Amino acid sequence: MPTISVEKDLLFKTLGKTYTDEEFDELCFEFGIELDEVTSEKQMLSKEQGEGRAADASDKIIYRVEVPANRYDLLCMEGLTRGLLVFLNKMDAPRYKAVKPSSGSVQRMIVKPETAQVRPYGLAAVLRNVTFTKASYDSFIDLQDKLHQNIGRRRSLVAIGTHDLDTVEGPFTYEALPPEQIKFKPLNQTREYTAVEMMELYSKDSHLRHYLPIIRDKPVYPVIYDKNRVVLSMPPIINGNHTRISLDTKNVFIDITATDLTKAKIVLDTLVTMFSVYCKEPFIVEYAEIERPDGSIQLYPELQSRTEVVPVSLINRNVGIQLSAEKVASLLTRMCLRSVVCEGGKSVSIEVPPTRADILHPCDIVEDVAIAFGFNNIKMTFPNTNCIAHELPVNKLTDQLRLGVSQAGFTEALTFALCSRDDISMRLRKDIKDIPAVHISNPKTLEFQVARTTLLSGLLKTVAANKKMPLPMKIFEISDIVLKDTEKDVGTRNHRRLCAVYYSRTPGFEVIHGLLDRVMQLLEVSFTKDGSGYFLKAAEDSTYFPGRCAEVCVRGKVIGKLGVLHPGVLTTFDLNMPTSALEIDIEPFL
């Protein structure tokens, strides 16, 4: 979960009370967060950058507070203190409003059609008459970074740009141009660079180099201009130096570019609601007009609240308490969810503010009641009913087959559920375009790009890593593979498969064939071609040696293949001995 750092003295000043470390730790626990560490700025820098860089740091006490990953409103000191003050009944949960400017025209950002090639969504808003201090300015920058890393998935889904509105002039245009046509002075630089030069410049930057791959291979790069063709930013990489904000900035123009519109709205709502407290009129935000490629106009931020009606009986039953509707409404109001009793005391009407994007379902509201009531205050009781659990049939069959296959002399292996694209395609002599694989949109490494569609590649990599073991090597795995399926609500389906590999000086096809016969014997499936049992049918598969591959047919349905692997497959896995393999789907036997 994300951790935020807040200065102890400033925190207590905002809360209007001084706590001991133990008392604040207890308050955090009651609020559903955790005081992770009590440290200082000098100690933090010493750990991160060494003693030399920490010499000039202050000794002010810093609280590092761990918050839930879905509570974006708690990722800064402003949101944390606001939530705690409402929880302590020291203030009412604020209502946020998006309004048009009191003078002048509404700022407009025009989204060009070509942005669809790289980052199709653009949003904007204005914080008017802001007063920054050093602490609030640092918090403003830090929240942007945390939103980038958290919901923005390292800027791949959402990127934020903040600019001094008084240095530019609208309307603004969000465009996508070839990189050689983009030229401006990046943040903290002294001369202009083209986008191509910036990719080279920041390739060695410890912070920005991680974001370059997001657009590096795109034919066009996103860029935001003002009316006079002054560059505001090249998202998601860097802002322009011309519009940099400072402590003297009074009017902040915020741009959001994204590949996910829902997440972009959440990020914009979170940013403006947290820092509108520093506006001349707190919690009032100036909206901007977004002209979409189709010519339609949308106003952002939306700052929409919605109402949820939840039965009190549902809350009491799930938490294990007996509270009146009035008490439930009071508890929810302490969690920044303004609530009133309705339906004659049978239900509670809850106003979900734009800061609570984590409220997706009544169960989230039930959780907030439990937090406000106090988990330690819930009495432990025995359930009113006794339920006898049953193992899932597929898991029961899996355990039985594991025992049977291991008794046949094979050693079980457990491999990663994620693998590279090459592992399921090129290395098995197949085309990735023909494989219904589930691709990871932001893989951490090249080894984890897709969910595996076969167990075979994982076992062959296991054999390659253990070539020094005595021969023959006989290993197996029974696990799930993942395939795309448009008929499923999640777009994918899992299949439980059994895969076995025999690696030795001879192919050992008879060993793999014998294992198949033993598995069928355990499953009480006889060898027959009349449609009631199993049989083998010659087949051709590029993964297997020509003429040495067969399909396994059970009750008239193909459930897998076995055979001798093609030498080209063995070469790609750095294997130098003949290998035979079996891979079948075991779910048809349930």
C-alpha positions in Angstrom: 0.0 0.0 0.0 1.2 3.6 -0.6 2.9 5.5 2.1 2.8 9.3 2.5 5.2 11.4 4.6 3.8 14.3 6.7 5.5 16.7 9.0 4.5 16.1 12.5 4.2 19.7 13.7 2.3 20.8 10.6 0.0 17.8 10.9 -0.9 18.5 14.5 -1.3 22.2 13.8 -3.8 21.4 11.1 -5.6 18.9 13.4 -5.7 21.5 16.2 -4.3 19.1 18.8 -1.0 17.6 19.8 -0.8 13.8 20.1 1.9 11.5 21.4 3.2 8.9 18.9 1.2 6.2 20.6 -2.0 8.3 20.5 -1.6 9.2 16.9 -0.9 5.5 16.1 -4.2 4.7 17.8 -6.1 7.4 15.9 -4.7 6.0 12.6 -5.8 2.5 13.5 -9.3 3.8 14.3 -9.5 5.6 11.0 -8.4 2.5 9.0 -4.8 3.6 8.2 -1.5 2.8 9.8 1.4 4.8 11.2 4.2 3.0 9.5 7.3 4.9 10.8 8.4 7.8 12.9 11.5 9.3 11.3 13.0 12.6 10.2 13.9 14.2 6.9 17.6 13.7 7.6 17.1 10.0 8.4 15.0 9.5 5.3 17.5 11.2 3.0 20.3 9.3 4.6 18.6 6.0 3.8 17.8 7.0 0.2 20.8 9.0 -0.8 23.6 8.6 1.7 25.0 10.6 4.6 26.4 13.3 2.3 23.1 14.3 0.8 21.4 14.3 4.2 23.8 16.7 5.8 21.7 19.8 5.1 18.3 18.2 5.8 16.3 19.2 8.9 15.6 17.2 12.0 11.9 17.8 11.9 9.9 14.7 12.8 8.2 13.0 9.9 5.3 10.6 10.2 5.1 8.0 7.4 1.5 6.9 7.1 0.3 3.9 5.2 -3.0 4.3 3.5 -5.2 1.9 1.4 -4.3 1.8 -2.2 -7.8 2.8 -3.3 -8.1 5.8 -1.1 -6.7 8.4 -3.5 -8.1 11.2 -1.3 -5.6 10.2 1.5 -2.5 10.4 -0.6 -1.6 13.9 0.6 -1.5 15.8 3.9 -4.5 17.9 2.8 -6.7 14.9 2.2 -5.4 13.0 5.3 -6.0 15.9 7.7 -9.4 16.6 6.1 -10.5 13.0 6.6 -9.3 12.9 10.2 -11.0 16.2 11.1 -14.3 14.9 9.7 -13.7 11.6 11.6 -13.1 13.5 14.8 -16.3 15.6 14.2 -14.2 18.8 14.1 -15.5 19.8 10.6 -18.2 18.8 8.2 -17.3 17.0 5.0 -17.0 19.7 2.4 -19.1 19.9 -0.8 -17.1 20.7 -3.9 -18.3 22.8 -6.8 -17.1 23.4 -10.4 -18.1 26.9 -11.6 -17.4 29.1 -14.5 -14.9 32.0 -14.0 -16.3 35.1 -12.3 -14.7 37.2 -15.1 -13.4 36.4 -18.5 -14.2 33.4 -20.7 -14.0 29.7 -19.8 -10.7 28.1 -20.6 -11.0 25.6 -23.5 -8.8 22.7 -24.6 -9.3 21.3 -28.1 -8.5 17.7 -28.5 -7.3 16.9 -32.0 -8.2 13.6 -33.8 -4.6 12.4 -34.2 -4.2 12.1 -30.4 -6.2 8.8 -30.7 -3.0 7.2 -32.0 -1.2 7.7 -28.7 -3.3 9.1 -25.8 -6.9 9.8 -26.8 -8.3 11.6 -23.8 -7.6 15.1 -22.6 -9.1 16.9 -19.6 -8.5 20.2 -17.9 -9.4 22.4 -14.9 -8.3 25.7 -13.2 -7.5 26.4 -9.6 -8.1 30.2 -9.3 -6.5 32.6 -6.8 -4.3 29.9 -5.1 -2.0 30.8 -2.2 0.9 28.3 -1.9 3.3 27.9 1.0 6.5 25.8 0.7 4.7 22.9 2.5 1.5 23.0 0.3 3.6 23.4 -2.9 5.7 20.3 -2.0 2.5 18.4 -1.1 0.9 19.5 -4.5 3.9 18.0 -6.4 4.1 14.9 -4.2 0.4 14.1 -4.8 0.8 14.3 -8.5 3.7 11.8 -8.3 1.7 9.4 -6.1 -1.3 9.6 -8.5 1.1 8.9 -11.4 2.5 5.8 -9.7 -0.7 4.5 -8.3 -3.9 4.9 -10.4 -1.9 6.3 -13.3 0.2 3.1 -13.5 3.5 5.0 -13.9 1.9 7.5 -16.2 0.9 4.9 -18.8 -2.8 5.3 -18.0 -2.9 8.9 -16.8 -0.4 11.8 -16.8 -0.8 15.2 -15.1 0.5 18.5 -16.1 0.3 21.7 -13.9 1.0 25.1 -15.3 1.0 28.8 -14.3 -2.0 30.0 -16.2 -0.8 33.6 -16.1 2.1 32.7 -18.4 0.0 31.3 -21.3 -3.2 32.2 -23.1 -6.1 29.9 -24.2 -7.6 28.3 -26.0 -5.3 25.3 -25.7 -4.9 22.5 -28.2 -4.0 18.9 -27.4 -2.2 17.6 -30.5 -0.1 14.6 -31.7 2.8 15.4 -34.0 5.9 13.6 -35.4 8.6 13.9 -32.8 11.0 15.9 -35.0 8.3 18.7 -35.3 8.0 19.2 -31.5 10.5 21.6 -30.0 10.5 23.5 -26.7 12.5 24.2 -23.6 11.8 21.3 -21.1 11.4 21.9 -17.4 14.6 23.0 -15.7 16.5 23.2 -19.0 18.3 26.2 -20.4 17.8 25.6 -24.2 15.2 24.1 -26.5 15.2 20.5 -27.6 13.3 18.5 -30.2 11.3 15.6 -28.9 13.9 13.3 -30.5 16.7 15.0 -28.6 14.7 14.9 -25.4 14.4 11.1 -25.7 18.1 10.9 -25.8 18.6 13.5 -23.0 16.3 11.8 -20.6 17.3 8.2 -21.4 19.9 8.5 -18.6 17.7 10.4 -16.2 17.0 8.3 -13.1 13.4 9.5 -12.8 12.2 10.2 -16.3 13.8 7.4 -18.2 11.2 5.0 -16.9 8.4 6.8 -18.8 10.1 7.1 -22.2 8.9 3.7 -23.5 5.3 4.8 -23.1 5.5 6.9 -26.3 9.0 6.3 -27.7 7.9 3.9 -30.4 4.7 5.8 -31.4 4.6 7.5 -34.8 3.4 10.7 -33.1 4.0 12.2 -29.7 1.3 14.1 -27.7 1.9 17.8 -27.1 -0.2 20.6 -25.6 0.0 24.2 -27.1 -1.5 27.5 -26.0 -3.0 30.0 -28.4 0.5 31.4 -29.3 2.0 27.9 -29.9 3.8 28.0 -26.5 4.3 24.4 -25.4 2.7 23.5 -22.0 3.9 19.9 -21.9 4.8 16.8 -23.8 2.8 14.2 -21.8 3.6 11.9 -20.2 7.3 12.8 -20.2 7.9 16.5 -19.3 6.3 19.9 -18.9 7.6 23.0 -20.6 9.8 25.3 -18.5 7.8 28.4 -19.7 4.7 27.4 -17.6 6.4 26.1 -14.5 4.6 26.8 -11.3 6.2 28.4 -8.2 5.3 29.7 -4.8 4.2 32.9 -6.5 1.7 31.1 -8.9 -1.8 32.3 -8.3 -3.8 30.5 -11.1 -3.0 26.9 -11.9 -4.1 25.3 -15.2 -4.2 21.5 -14.9 -4.2 19.2 -17.9 -4.8 15.5 -17.8 -4.0 13.2 -20.7 -4.9 9.5 -20.5 -5.7 6.2 -22.2 -8.4 5.5 -19.7 -11.2 8.2 -19.3 -12.6 6.9 -16.0 -9.2 7.0 -14.3 -8.5 10.4 -15.8 -11.7 11.8 -14.2 -10.8 10.3 -10.9 -7.3 11.8 -11.0 -8.6 15.2 -12.0 -11.3 15.2 -9.3 -8.8 14.1 -6.6 -6.2 16.7 -7.5 -8.6 19.7 -7.6 -10.6 18.7 -4.5 -7.5 18.2 -2.4 -5.9 21.6 -3.3 -9.0 23.8 -3.9 -8.7 24.3 -0.1 -5.9 26.9 -0.9 -8.1 28.8 -3.3 -9.6 32.2 -2.3 -12.9 30.4 -2.2 -12.1 27.0 -0.7 -13.5 23.9 -2.5 -14.6 25.9 -5.5 -13.0 24.9 -8.8 -13.2 26.6 -12.2 -14.2 24.2 -14.9 -12.7 24.0 -18.4 -14.3 23.2 -21.8 -13.0 20.2 -23.6 -13.7 20.2 -27.3 -13.6 16.5 -28.4 -12.6 15.4 -31.9 -16.2 15.0 -32.9 -17.0 18.6 -32.1 -18.9 18.0 -28.8 -18.2 20.0 -25.7 -17.7 18.5 -22.2 -17.1 20.4 -19.0 -14.4 19.1 -16.6 -14.0 18.5 -13.7 -17.4 16.9 -13.2 -17.2 16.7 -9.4 -20.3 14.6 -9.4 -21.8 13.2 -6.2 -24.2 10.3 -6.2 -26.6 8.8 -3.8 -26.6 5.2 -2.6 -29.5 3.8 -0.5 -28.4 0.9 1.7 -30.7 -1.1 4.1 -29.6 -0.9 7.7 -30.3 -4.6 8.1 -27.7 -5.4 5.4 -25.1 -3.3 7.2 -25.8 -4.8 10.6 -25.9 -8.4 9.2 -22.6 -8.1 7.4 -20.7 -6.2 10.2 -22.2 -8.3 13.0 -23.7 -5.5 15.0 -27.1 -4.1 15.9 -27.2 -0.3 15.3 -30.1 2.0 14.7 -30.4 3.8 11.4 -29.5 7.1 13.1 -26.2 5.6 14.5 -25.3 4.1 11.1 -25.8 7.5 9.4 -23.7 9.2 12.1 -20.8 6.7 11.6 -20.9 7.1 7.8 -20.9 10.9 8.1 -17.7 10.6 10.1 -16.2 8.8 7.1 -16.9 11.8 4.8 -20.1 10.1 3.5 -22.9 12.5 4.4 -25.9 10.3 5.4 -29.5 10.6 6.4 -32.1 8.1 7.5 -34.8 7.2 5.0 -37.6 4.7 4.4 -38.8 5.1 7.9 -35.6 4.1 9.5 -35.1 0.9 7.4 -32.4 2.4 5.1 -29.7 5.0 5.0 -29.3 7.4 2.1 -25.6 8.1 1.5 -24.1 11.0 -0.5 -20.9 9.7 -2.1 -18.6 12.7 -2.9 -16.2 12.9 -5.9 -13.3 12.2 -3.5 -14.5 8.7 -2.7 -13.9 6.9 -6.0 -13.3 3.7 -3.9 -17.1 3.4 -3.2 -18.2 1.0 -5.9 -20.7 -1.2 -4.1 -22.8 -1.3 -0.9 -20.1 -3.6 0.6 -17.7 -0.6 0.5 -20.2 1.3 2.6 -20.5 -1.6 5.0 -16.7 -1.6 5.4 -16.7 2.1 6.3 -19.4 1.5 8.9 -17.2 -1.2 10.4 -14.1 1.1 10.4 -16.0 4.0 12.1 -17.7 1.6 14.6 -14.3 0.1 15.5 -13.2 -3.4 14.6 -12.2 -4.0 18.2 -15.8 -3.1 19.3 -17.4 -5.8 17.3 -18.2 -8.7 19.6 -16.9 -12.1 18.6 -19.8 -14.6 18.2 -20.2 -18.1 16.9 -22.0 -18.4 13.5 -25.7 -19.2 13.7 -25.2 -21.9 11.0 -22.7 -24.6 10.4 -21.4 -25.0 6.9 -19.4 -28.0 5.7 -17.0 -27.0 3.0 -16.4 -29.1 -0.1 -13.3 -29.1 -2.2 -13.8 -27.9 -5.8 -14.1 -31.0 -8.0 -11.3 -29.7 -10.3 -9.0 -29.2 -7.3 -9.8 -32.7 -5.9 -9.1 -34.3 -9.3 -5.9 -32.3 -9.5 -4.6 -33.6 -6.2 -5.5 -37.2 -7.1 -3.7 -36.9 -10.4 -0.6 -35.3 -8.8 -0.3 -38.3 -6.5 -0.8 -40.8 -9.4 1.7 -39.1 -11.8 4.3 -38.8 -9.1 3.9 -42.5 -8.2 4.6 -43.2 -11.9 8.1 -41.7 -11.4 7.6 -38.1 -12.4 8.7 -35.1 -10.3 6.3 -32.2 -10.0 7.4 -28.7 -11.0 5.6 -25.3 -10.4 6.3 -22.7 -13.0 5.2 -19.0 -13.4 1.7 -18.3 -14.7 3.2 -15.4 -16.7 5.8 -15.7 -19.4 7.2 -13.9 -22.4 5.5 -13.8 -25.8 8.3 -15.7 -27.3 7.8 -18.6 -24.8 4.4 -19.4 -26.2 5.0 -18.5 -29.8 8.5 -18.3 -31.4 10.2 -20.8 -29.1 7.4 -23.3 -29.8 7.5 -22.6 -33.5 4.1 -20.8 -33.5 2.8 -17.4 -34.6 1.7 -15.2 -31.7 -1.1 -13.8 -33.9 -2.7 -17.3 -33.9 -2.6 -17.7 -30.1 -5.6 -16.3 -28.0 -3.2 -15.1 -25.3 -4.0 -12.5 -22.6 -1.4 -9.7 -22.9 -0.2 -7.7 -19.9 -0.5 -4.0 -20.8 2.4 -2.8 -18.6 4.7 -5.8 -18.0 7.3 -5.4 -15.3 9.9 -7.4 -17.3 10.1 -9.1 -20.7 9.7 -12.4 -18.9 6.1 -11.5 -17.8 4.4 -10.2 -21.0 1.4 -12.7 -21.3 -0.5 -15.2 -19.3 0.6 -18.7 -20.3 -1.4 -20.5 -22.9 0.5 -23.8 -22.4 2.4 -25.5 -19.6 5.0 -26.9 -22.0 7.3 -23.8 -22.2 7.5 -23.5 -18.4 8.6 -27.2 -18.1 11.1 -26.9 -20.9 12.7 -23.9 -19.1 12.7 -25.9 -15.9 14.6 -28.7 -17.7 17.0 -26.2 -19.2 17.8 -24.8 -15.8 18.5 -28.4 -14.4 20.5 -30.0 -17.2 23.1 -31.1 -14.8 20.7 -33.4 -13.1 21.0 -37.1 -13.8 19.2 -38.5 -16.8 16.5 -39.3 -17.6 14.6 -36.3 -16.3 10.9 -36.8 -15.9 8.9 -33.8 -14.7 5.2 -32.8 -14.8 2.9 -29.9 -13.8 -0.9 -29.7 -13.3 -1.9 -26.0 -13.3 -4.1 -23.5 -15.1 -3.5 -21.9 -18.5 -5.4 -18.7 -19.6 -7.1 -18.1 -22.9 -9.2 -15.3 -24.3 -12.9 -15.9 -24.4 -15.2 -13.1 -25.5 -18.2 -14.9 -24.1 -17.0 -14.5 -20.5 -17.6 -11.4 -18.6 -13.9 -11.0 -17.9 -12.9 -11.8 -21.4 -10.9 -14.8 -20.5 -11.2 -18.4 -19.2 -9.0 -20.8 -17.2 -8.3 -24.4 -18.2 -6.7 -26.9 -15.8 -4.1 -28.9 -17.7 -1.7 -31.8 -17.1 1.7 -31.5 -18.9 4.6 -34.0 -18.6 8.1 -34.0 -20.2 10.6 -36.8 -20.6 14.2 -35.6 -21.3 17.0 -38.2 -22.0 19.4 -39.6 -24.5 16.5 -41.2 -26.3 13.1 -39.6 -27.1 11.2 -41.8 -24.7 7.9 -41.6 -26.5 6.9 -44.9 -25.0 7.4 -43.5 -21.5 5.1 -40.5 -22.2 2.6 -42.9 -23.9 2.7 -45.1 -20.8 2.0 -42.1 -18.6 -1.0 -41.3 -20.6 -2.3 -44.9 -20.3 -1.7 -44.8 -16.6 -3.6 -41.5 -16.2 -6.5 -42.9 -18.2 -6.4 -46.0 -16.1 -6.7 -43.9 -12.9 -9.6 -42.0 -14.5 -11.2 -45.3 -15.4 -11.3 -44.4 -19.1 -10.8 -47.4 -21.4 -8.9 -47.5 -24.7 -11.5 -47.7 -27.4 -12.6 -45.9 -30.6 -16.3 -46.4 -30.2 -16.7 -43.0 -28.6 -16.9 -44.2 -25.0 -13.2 -44.2 -24.2 -9.9 -42.7 -25.5 -7.7 -43.2 -28.5 -4.8 -41.6 -30.3 -5.1 -39.9 -33.7 -2.1 -38.9 -35.9 -1.7 -35.2 -36.1 0.7 -32.5 -37.4 1.9 -29.7 -35.1 4.9 -27.4 -35.7 6.0 -27.9 -32.1 6.4 -31.6 -32.6 8.7 -33.7 -34.9 6.9 -34.5 -38.2 5.2 -37.9 -38.0 5.8 -38.1 -34.2 2.7 -36.3 -32.9 -0.7 -37.5 -31.9 -3.9 -36.0 -30.6 -5.5 -37.5 -27.5 -9.2 -38.0 -28.2 -11.6 -38.7 -25.3 -15.2 -39.5 -25.9 -14.9 -38.1 -29.4 -13.3 -34.8 -28.3 -9.6 -33.8 -28.7 -8.2 -32.9 -25.2 -4.5 -32.5 -26.0 -1.4 -33.8 -27.8 1.6 -36.0 -27.1 4.7 -36.6 -29.2 8.4 -36.0 -29.7 9.4 -32.3 -29.7 10.9 -30.7 -32.8 14.7 -30.1 -32.7 14.0 -26.5 -33.4 12.0 -26.2 -30.2 14.7 -27.8 -28.2 17.3 -25.4 -29.7 15.4 -22.3 -28.6 15.2 -23.7 -25.0 19.0 -24.5 -25.1 18.3 -28.3 -24.8 20.5 -30.8 -26.5 18.8 -34.1 -25.8 15.6 -35.7 -27.4 12.5 -34.8 -25.5 8.9 -36.1 -25.6 5.9 -34.3 -24.1 2.3 -34.8 -23.2 -0.2 -32.0 -22.5 -3.9 -32.6 -22.0 -6.9 -30.8 -20.5 -8.2 -32.6 -17.4 -11.5 -30.7 -17.0 -13.5 -33.0 -19.4 -13.1 -35.7 -16.8 -15.0 -33.9 -14.2 
